[in-house]
Each structure stands twice: as C-alpha cells, then as structure tokens.
Amino acid sequence: MPPSDSIQLTLPDGSIREVSKGTTPLEVAASIGPRLAQDAIGAELDGGVVDLRTPLDRSGAFRLFTSKSPESGDFLRHSAEHVLADAVRRLWPEVEIDAGRQDHSEKFQYDFRFPRAFSPEDLEKIENKMRQILAENSVFERVEVSREEAAQLFADMGQSLKIERLQDIPEGETITVYRHGDFADLCRGPHAQRAGQIKAIKLLETSGAYFRGDESGEMLQRIYGTAFGSQEELDEYLERIEQAKLRDHRRLGPELDLFSFNEHAPASPFFHPKGAFIYNALIDYVRELNRDNGYLEVVTPQILDVDLWRTSGHYDNYRDVMYFVEADERQYAVKPMNCPTHCLIYANSLRSYRDLPIRYADFGRLHRYERSGQTSGLTRVRSFTQDDAHVFCTPEQVEAEVLCAVSIIRDIYSTFGFDELLIELSTRPEKRMGSDELWDRAEKNLAAALEGAGIEHEVNEGNGAFYGPKIDFQVKDAIGRSWQLGTVQLDYHLPERFGLAYIGEDGAEHRPVMIHRAMLGSIERFLGILIEHTAGAFPIWLAPIQAVVLPVSDKVHEYAAAVRDDLSEAGVRVQLDDRNEKLGYKIREAQLQKIPYMLVVGAREVESETVAVRPRSGDDPGALSVSDVAERITKLSASRSREL
C-alpha cells in the first residue's frame, strides 16, 4: 500500500509511477523526461481529461498527450478559443466576452457583446492578431480564485457578462481562471501548455447567438473557428468541411424538392411528395423488420393528461422540452415519447408469463420543444416520428431480447452502408430516478448481454437515460463524421411506477422488465443524415424517381412515352422528360436530381426497341431492352441493394 499522501499512476506501458498527492501532470511529465515535459499538451486520468496544471488527488490509469496524440486537438482548440477572445479584445478593447464552447472535438467559438455583426474583413484582422499572439508563445496558467476575487477581477475588466456567468457556478465548486499573457478568463479548462503549441488556426464563420440560448434575451455575436497541431491536419479538416457543405441536407433537401420549412411551424419540416416517398419507404422497411421479429404495431394518442407524465417521471425530468395545453379545465401534455402510452396498453389486460415477451412498435408523431438556437434542419426538429418500440419481458428473457434488438440494428445500418459502427454502453446519469440497486441490476444485464455475445463496445459513463442504462450505436458517414442513431434501453423503473405485472409460473405477481428500442431513431434526423451520407444519391430502392426517359428529338416522343408506360407498369418509378431542350441539358438536369438511371432514346433505339442506359454511377452497360431495364431495377430494389 502506498503512503496516504501518495498516489499510484499506471502508465500506458503498465509501469506504475508513485507520486505525492497534489503532483501535477506536468510535473509527472518532467519526472519522465525533459523532452516530454516540453512537448506535453494535456493528460488523462482514468479516461477523463486533465489539465497539465491540475493537482492529481487519486490513483488511476494515466496518460500524457503530445501533438501526435489524437486527443490533443481538444486541448488545442480550447486554448485557441481563449486566443480568439484575446485577439478580439486587443482589437476592440471595449468588447465584452461571454462564453465559449463545451465541445472542442472539431471547433471553438466565443460569443461577444459587440455593436454589429462581424464582417469577413473583421475575421481576417482577428485571425492575423491571433497568429501574433501564438507567436508570443505565452504559457497558459491555471489559477484558483475565490468567488469574490473572480467577481472583482471581471468587474475591473468591465466584463459584466462574466459576472453573470460566475453566478452559474454552484457554491462550493472550485473556481478557476486561466491566464495567458495579459488575458484572463473564467474557465474550467483544460488547456494546452503554451500558445505556441497551436500550429494552425482558421476562423470559419460568424452568426448571431442569444445570450444563454434564450431567444427572448440579448443577441450576441458569435465567431467559430478551428485549430490543429499542424497545417496538414487543418488542411484535411477544411477539405472535410468543404465536402460537408456539398452534402449539407439543408441545401440538398430543397434542391431535390424533398422538404421545406415554414415560419408557421418553426423547426417542423414539410415533406414534399419526393421526400414523403422516402420517409414512408424508411417506415415501411422498419415495419417489415418489426413484423419479421414479432413486434406488434400500436397507435396511441398525441395529447395526454399531465398526470400520466408525472407518473412516468417525465414531468420532473423532461418538462423543459415538453409542450402543454389546457382543455376542459384539465392540463395536458403533447406526447414527447411513446413509452408511457405503451405501459397503459400493457396494463389494460391481465398478463401471464406465457404472454411474454410482448413487443409493441409505434410510429406516432412526437413533439419536443427545442430552442430555436439549437434546431438544425432535419437533424434537430420539434415535430418528428421515431421507429419506436418497447418490449415487456421477464427478467430471464432480457438478454435474448436485447441481443435480438442489437442484431436487427446492426443489420439495418449495413443496409444503408454505415459500415463503421461504435457500440457504447451508457451508464447512470447524475440526474436519474430509481434506486441504485435497480441501476446496478440493469447495467449488469446490458453488460452481460454484450459481453456474453462477444460484442465489442465501450463504456460511456453517465450518459444513460434518466430511467435506465442503454446501448447506443454510433455510425460513421461517408466523410468520417460520427452520428448517434439507435438505442436499446433497459428500464426497471417505468414498470414499477405504473404498477405493471404478470402472473408467473408460480401463480404470483411479478414485475416485467421494459426494453426501449429505436433503430433509425427520429425518421427526420435519420433522413437528414442519410442525405449527407449519400450526397442525395439514394440507393435505388429509396430513390423517388428511379429512371428518367430522355428522347433526343420530337420524332421519338411516341416511343419514349411507350417506354415510360412499360416501365411504370413493371413497377419502376419513372418519368419522361419530353421538354423541348437539348439532350445535354436534360442529362445535366437528371444528374443534378441524382436520378439513378437515364434512359436515352433516339432513332437507333426505336429501331432496335431498346434504350441507351446511362447509370448515375457512370458505368456504360450499353443498349438494353426495356424488359431488361425493368428487371434490373426491380431486382436491385427488392434486395435493397446499394449497387446500380
């Protein structure tokens, strides 16, 4: 056993370094070697990031990060955030600074009280000033201060927004200020060791931003940027950003005539015929999977008495994002999720162990209040549909039901070409309901199911739902971005709160276990992600228009119309473009609309009773008969192939 004033740090090579409590990661780096101390950017203790200047108070697995470590980017961007604020203050000393960004995995940002929107010329000036500050290579210092000292510091600096933010820090929590050069800011960290470790910066854009995200509050000015440990990393990131812009569903959706938004229904999409086709095709696919796996579809009300949500715990834990209405002197809530309604259906009949598992699926419309500053295209909306399902089962059935859901989810992502999959076991959050005993049991159940099946996964501490732990699924899209999609959640609490029961083999009442399952998640959000993953070039089974017939002249219009009719009769979604335009123009239009097959018809095709096939993929299968084209498209559609 180490002395009480010592801690043991387990290094990546398995060796153990014993140090005194209060030793900083930077001092640990220096004890290993001067070069490491020079290059160190940040540290990690038991999976949590640690500032180099934070005194260590416990033993655990310990790592140091340098510029070569992927994890160093968060430290560098957080530090560049402070350099941004410093640069703006040097250029405009009267400016007030609000808060930065919590997630520094890709960007940094700061909000400023500034009398006008920042211009492109302003960004250029700020970026040049930031480079000057980086060249100064100031050390980032971490200073613990009292609440009174912090208030006085920011009052002297004329930073009233910081004094308001100071009030958000709970009593008893350590208050830290980070300094570099003459600049100081209220911050928890962590930061890099020196400004000069940031080798490449780029300011990306500006926008308005409401103070505290409250649209009824003051409008501030926000600047976004990014930073890396090398110019090469920055260049690669900017290329990804350019690709993301080309794939942005908020641009492609209207261009492809899939959906629109209207101020009469903020953050709630209107799906046009083409978008509605894809939307319904996704639901039909999930319906098919549900039928194949024993899920029974139900339909439940959208507006329910608020007492239901008190019983479920949503009122206490979720009401900030719920909509409420009153009628007949009663208060109702618009449904933000389906689980309580499924509990009511389950409780409507006496259940036996022989009836279980019972699997309910629901495509009911849900509504959640998202702040206007947080909504984004289809990926964060206020009105949406989930491919929601709930399983009521015995404790002995939990593992099999969980693994069945996991298997379906993995298969569905493969269908859409999401081949890189990260599975996470998300454990109890700080704000939760129920006893630790039930949480222990639920977390052990999920871990045992994954480990028993040999499914690789990571543990995501504290990210479970308020009613239970969950298995989350993150996919990578075509340009390497991660998206969280499906979830399998284990819940002992809702059956308890609703008094659900089944008669066991022993004739006594027992409490069922509830499993929450979504595969695509929100259909709206999934469609937004799928548009960006495919750049709008949907697999043929999802393409609203699978083929377009392009006559080269008026002389072949009659044959072209016959081709369209024959394909349509064979089940192909086909259009005829018989506009009086040049063929090249019509081909370009079809390409912009991402139509899988262009079928060109001229005198030669009329004579041979064929069509010249031009797939979106660029392949050249040559001339094919209409029946061959129909067979090809229908077979690819039936198998949900990603090929053309």
N, C-alpha and C positions, 0 to 999 in steps of 0.2 A: 504493500500500500504506500502511495506517495505521501509525503507530509501534507498536513491540512492546508498549508499555504502554497502547495504546488499543484500543478495540473499536468496531465499527460496528453500530448498531441500525437496522434497516429498519422504519419506522413504517407503519401501515396505508395511508397515502396514497402510499406509495412513496418518500417522502423518507428520507434517511439522516442519522442523528444520531451523530456521533463523540464518544465519552466515554472517560474513563480507566477502565482495569480497576479493579474494586472499587467503581465507582459503583453506588448502589442504585437500584431503580426509583422510589423516592420522590424521589430527587434528580433523576432524569430528568424526572419529572412537574413538579418545581419549575422546571426549566430551560425547560419548555414554557410554563408559566403558573401563577400562584399559585392560581387557581380549580381547576385540575386537581389540583394538589398537595393542596388542601383536600378535594376530592371523591374522590380515588383510593382504591380499596379493595384492589386486587390487580393483578397483572401476569402476562403470558405471554411466554415466550421460546421460539421455535421449537416452539410447540404445547404446551409444558409450563408449568404454573402456577408462579409465582414470588412469594414474599413480598416486600412492598414494601421490607423492610429487608435483603434478601439481597444481598450484593455480587455484581455481574454479572462473569463471568470470560470471556465469549466473545461473539463477534458473532452476529447472527441476527435473525429476524423478531420484532418486539417490539410488544406491545400493552399498554395500561393499561385497567383496568376501573374503572367507577364504579357507583353503584347502579342506573343504567339498563342496565348490561350483564347479559345473562342469566347470564354466568359468575360474577358477583359473589356469587350465592347460596351457592356452596360456601364462599367465604371467610367470609361472614356466619354460616353455620351452624357452621362450625368454631370461630369466635370465640364464638358463643353457647354452645357446648359448655363452654368454659372459664368463661364467666359462670355456667353451671349449677353447675359444681363449686365455684366461689367462693361462690355463694349457699348451697349445702348446708353448706359449711364454716363460713360465718358463723352459720348457724342451729344447727349441731351441730358445734362445734369438734373433737370427738374423732373424727369420721368419717375413714376412710381412703379415698383415691381410687385407683381402678385406672386403666383405660384408656378412651379414648373410641372413636369410630367412624372407620373409614378412608374410607368412602363418605359424603360430605356432600351428595350430589345432592338429597336430599329431607329428611333428618333429621339430628339429632345425638343422641348418647347418652353416658352415663357409667355405669360400674359402681362401686358403693360397698361398702365393708365397713361394714355397718350392722346393728344387732342385730335388726331386724324389717323386714317389708315396708313400703314407703312407702304411706301412705293417701291418698285423694283430698284430705283436709284438708292433708296434708303438701305435696302438689303445689301447692295454692293458695298456701300460705305461701312455697314456694320460688319460684314464679312472681312473686309480689309482690316478693320480695327481689331477683330478677333485674332487675326493672324499676327498682328503686332503683339497682342497680349500673350499668345502662345510662345512667341519668340522670347518673351521675358522669362519664361520658364519658372514662374513663381510656384512655390510649394503650397499645396492645399493643407491648411491647418484645421484641425477639429478642436473646438473649444466648448466645454460645458459651461453653461451660464445659468444663473437663477432667472426666474420669470421677470423679476424686477429689472435685472441687468439687461435682459433682452428688450424689454419694453423701452427702457431708457436709450439703448443703442439705436433702435429704429425710430424713436421719436427724434433723436438728434440728427438722424439721416433724413428726416422728413418722409418716412415710409409708413404712412398710416395703414396701407393695406396689410403690411407685415404685422402690425399691432393687432389687426383683426384676426389674422391667421394664428397669431400667438394664442388667442383665446380658444382655438380649436384643440390645443394640446391638453390632454387630461391632467388634472392635478396629480402630482407625484411622479409624472413621467419626466425622464431626463430631457432637458432642452439643450440642443447643440446648435452652434453657429459655425459655419465653415468660412474660412478666410483664404484668399489668395491675393497677394499684393495689398492694395488699399480697399479691396472689395470684401464685403461680408454679407452673408445671407443666412436666414433661418433655414436649417436643413438637417435631416436625419443622416444624410449620406447614403451609401458610401461613395467615396471619390477616389480618383487616381492619386498617385503620389505627387506628380508635378504636372503643370500645364503643358510642358514641352513633350510629354508622352503622347499627346494628341497630335497626330501627324497629318491628318486630313480632315477638313470641315467643309460643309456645304449648307447654306441656308436654302430651304426648299420652297416655302410659300408663307403667306400671311392670311389671316382671317380675323373676323370679329369673334369674340368669345364673351359670354355673360359671366360676370363675377359669381363664383360658386356654382356655375351652371344654371343659375336661376334666370329664366327669360324675362322675369319682371324686374330684374336688377340692372345694374350698370353694365354697359357694353365696354369691354376692354379690347385691346389689340393684341393678337397672338402671332408669334413668329415660330415656325417649325424649322428644324434643321437636323442634320445628322453628322456623325463624326466617327472616324476609324483610326486604327493604329498604323495604317499605310494608305498611300494614294491608290494602290491597286485594289484594296478592299472597297474603297469609296467608289472607284470606277465600276466595279462589279455591282455594287448596290444601286448605283444610278441607272445601270442598264436594266436591272430588275424593275426599278421604278418605271422606266420607260415602257417595259413590257406590260407592267400592271396598268398603266394608262391606256395602252392599246386594248387591253382586255376588260377594262372597267365596265361592269354591268350597268352602271348608271348612265353610261354613254351608249353601250351596245343595245340595251333593252329598248329604248326609244327608236334607235336606228333600225332595229329589226322588227319594230312595231309589236313588241311583246307586252309592254306595260307602260303606264304613266302614273304620275301623282297629280293631285289637285288640292288646292288650298282649302276646299270644302271638307276634306277628310285628311288632315295632316298626318303624314307618316303612315298612310294606309294605301297600298297600291291598288290601282285599277288594272286588271289584266284584260288585254285586248284579245281578239279571237286566237291569234297565234300563241300568245302567252298562256291563254286559258287551256289550249290544247296540251301544251307541255305540262302545265300544272296538273291537269286531270290525268295525264299519262303517268306522271310520277305517283299519284294517288292510286291509280289502277294497278301499278306494279306492286306497291306495298299491299294493296288489298289481296292480290294474288298470293303473295308470300304469307299474309295472315291466314288466308283460307288453307293453304298447304300445311300450316303449322298449328292449326287448331284454335285460332283466335276468332272470336265471335264479335261481329261489329254491332255497336250500340249507337244510339243517338240521344243526346242529353241536352237539357235547356241551357241557354246562354246567360240568363238572368236568374239569380237565386237569392233567397233570403240571406241577409248578412250573418244570421246566427249559424248557418252552415259553415261559414268561413271562420267563425270563432271556434266552432267545434274542431275543425280541421287544423287550426293553428295558423292558417294563412293570414287571418286578420291581424294577429300580433306580430307576425314575422314578414308579411308581404304587402301590407295595406298601402304602403307608399307608392306602389306601382299598380294599384287596382282602381277601377272606375266604380263609382257608386251612384245609384239613382233611388228616388223615393216614389212610391205609389201606394195609394190606399193607406196612408199613414204608416207604411212599413218601409224599412230601409233594405235595399237590395244591392248586390254586387254583380257586376258583369264578370263572367267567368274568365279568370286568367289561366286556369288549368283544369283538367278533367278529373283528377283523381278523387275529389270528394263525391262527385256525382256517381262514379263507379262504385264507391263504397255504399251509396244509397241503393243502387241496383242489387248489389250483393246482399244487403241487409233485408231486401224485400221478401226473401224466401228462407225457409229453414234449410240449412246446408248439411250434407253428410260428407264424411271423408271420402266416400265413393264419388262425390261430385267433383272433387278437386283433382288437378288444378282447373280453375275457371279462368279463362283468358278473354278479357274484353278489349276491343280495339275501338277507337273513336277518332273521327276526323272533324270534330266540332270546331267551330271558329272561336278563337280566344282573343282577348283584348288585355293589353298591359300598357300602362302609362309610362312611356319613355320620354325623358326630357327632350325638348326639341334640339338642344345642342348635342344630343347623343345619338339621335336617329341617323341612319345612313342607308339610303337606297333600300334594297330588299333585305340587307343583312341585319338591320335593326329597325323594326317597324312596330306599330301599335296594334295592328289587327293582322292575325295570321292563323294558319292551321298547322297543327302538328300531326305527325303519324304516331299518335299516342296510343299506348296500350298498358294495361295493368293485369297482372297475374295474381290470383289469390290461390295460395297453395299451403300444404302442410310444411312444417319445418324440414321434414325428411325429403321433400321434393325441391327444396330451394336450389341445391347445387345443379340438378339436372335442368331446371327451368332457366337458371342464369346462363349456363353453358349453351343451351339451345338459342337463347337470345343473342349471345355473343357470336355464335356461329352464323346466324342469319345476317347480323350486322356486317361481319367480315365479308360475306359473300356479296352483299349488296354494294359495298364500296368497290369491290373488284369489278363488278358490272360497269360502274361508272369510270373506271380507270384510275381510282385512287389506290395506287399500289403500295405507297409508303404509309404505314399505319402505326401510330403510337397508342398503346393502351395504358391508361392510368387508373390506379385505384385511389379515389379521392376520399379522404377520411374526415372525421367530425370537424365542423367549423366551430369557431368560438361562439357564435350565436346559433343555438340549436334548442330543440326540445327533447324531452325524454331523459331517462336515467343513463348513467354511464354503463350500467350493466347491459342494457339493451344495445347501446352503441358498440360495446365490446363484442357482443354476440354477432351483430350484423357485420362488423368489419372482419371478424374471423371467418364468417360464412363466405364472404366475397373473396377474401384472400385464399381460402381453401379451395374454392371452385377454380380460380385461375391457376393456382399452383398445382392442383391435382391434375389439371388438363395440360400442364406444361406450357401455359400461355405466357409469353414474356410480357412483363408490364413494369411500370414504375409507380412509386407511391407519391401521391400529391397531397401532402399533409394540409389539413384544414380546408379543403376545397369541396367537401361534401355538401349535400343539400341540408336544409335545417332539420329535416325529418329522417335523414339516413345517409349512409355512405353510398358511393356509386362507382361504377366503372365507366370512365369517359373514353371516347375514341377521338383521336386527332388524326387528320389526314393531311398530306402534303399535296398541293395542287401542281399544275404543270410547270410553274415557275418557282416552286420550292417554298411557298408560303404555307404555314400551318393553320388549319381550321378545326375547331372542335365541333363535332357533329353529334353522333349518337350517344346515348347514355343508358345504363342499366342500373337502377337504384333499388336498394333493399330497404324495406320500411317495416319496422315492428310497431311504429307509433300510431299511424292512422288507424289500423285495425283496433288498436287499444282505445283510441279516442272515440271511435264510432261504435265500440262495443260489438265488433264483428265476431262471429263464432261459427264453428261447425261441430257436428256430433262425431266424435271419434269412434274408433273400433271398440273402445271400452264403454261406449254409451254415455260418456261425459262430454261436456262442452270444452272445446279448445279454441285457442285464438289462431286464426290463419296468419300467414306472412304475406305481405304485399310487395310485388315487384313492379316498379315503374320502368317502362321501356319506350324509347324513341329511337328510330334508326336514321332517318333523314333529319329528324328534328323539325324545326319550322320549315314547311314547304317553301315559303317565301325566301327564307335565308338560304336554304339549300339551292334553290334555283339561281339566286344571285351568285353563289359560289360556283355552281356548275357553268354558268355563262362565262365566268372568268377562267375557269379551268379549261374549257373548250374553246375559248375566244369566240363564243357564239356559234361555233361549228358543231352542232349537236350530233350525236350518233343517229343513224338513220331512223331508228325506231322512235326517237323523240323529235325528229325534225318536223315542224308543222307542214312544210312543203317538201316532199321527198324528191320530186323531179319537176323540171320545167321544160316544156317543148318549145323549141326556138325555130320557127320557119325562116328560111333565108330570104323569101320573097312572097308576094301575094299569090303567086302561081301555085304554091304548095300548101296554102292555108287549109284547104279541104282535107288533105291527107293528114296534116298536123292535128287538126281537130279530131280526126278519127283515132289517131294515136293517143291523144289525151283521153278520149272516151274509153278506149280499150283498156288503158292502164287504170283508169278510175274504176272500171267495172271489175278489174282484178284486185282491187283493194289498195292501190297506190294513191297517195295524196299528191296530186299532180296539177299543174297549172299550164295554161297555154299563153305565151306572150306573143300575140299577133299584132303588136303595135307597129306602126309604120316607121320603124327605126332601123338603123344599120345593125347587122348581126353583132359586130364587135361591141356596140353599146349595150345590147341586150345581154351578151355574155358577161360584161362587166357588172351590170345590174344584178344578175343572178349570183355572181361571185360575192358581191357586197352583202347580199341577203343570205350567204352561206348555204345555198341550196345544194344538197349532196350530188344530184345528177342533172346535167344539162344535156338535153337530147336535141341535137341539131338535125333539121330536116331540109334537104334540098332535092333537086331533080333526081340525083343518083339514088337517094334513099327511097324516093317514091317508086322508082323503077324496081329496086330490089326488095321493097317492102321491109325496110329496116330503119334504124335511126343511128346517127353517129353519136356515140356516148362520150361525154366529157365529164368524168367524175371530179368532184371538188378536190380530191386527193392529187390530181394532176396525172394520174395513170391514163393510159390510152388503150382501152380494150377494143377499140375499133368499132365497126358497124355491127349491131346486134338486132335480132328480130325483136318485135315488141313483146312477144311472149317470153323471150329470154330475159329481157329487162325486167318485166313484171316478176318473173320467178326469182331473179337475183335479189330484187328489193324486198319482196315478201319474205324470202328465206332469212335474209340478214335482219329484218325487223323481228321475225318470230323468235330468233335466237338472241335478240338484243345485242347483236354484235357491235363492236366499235369500229369494225372494218368497213370499207366501201368496196 
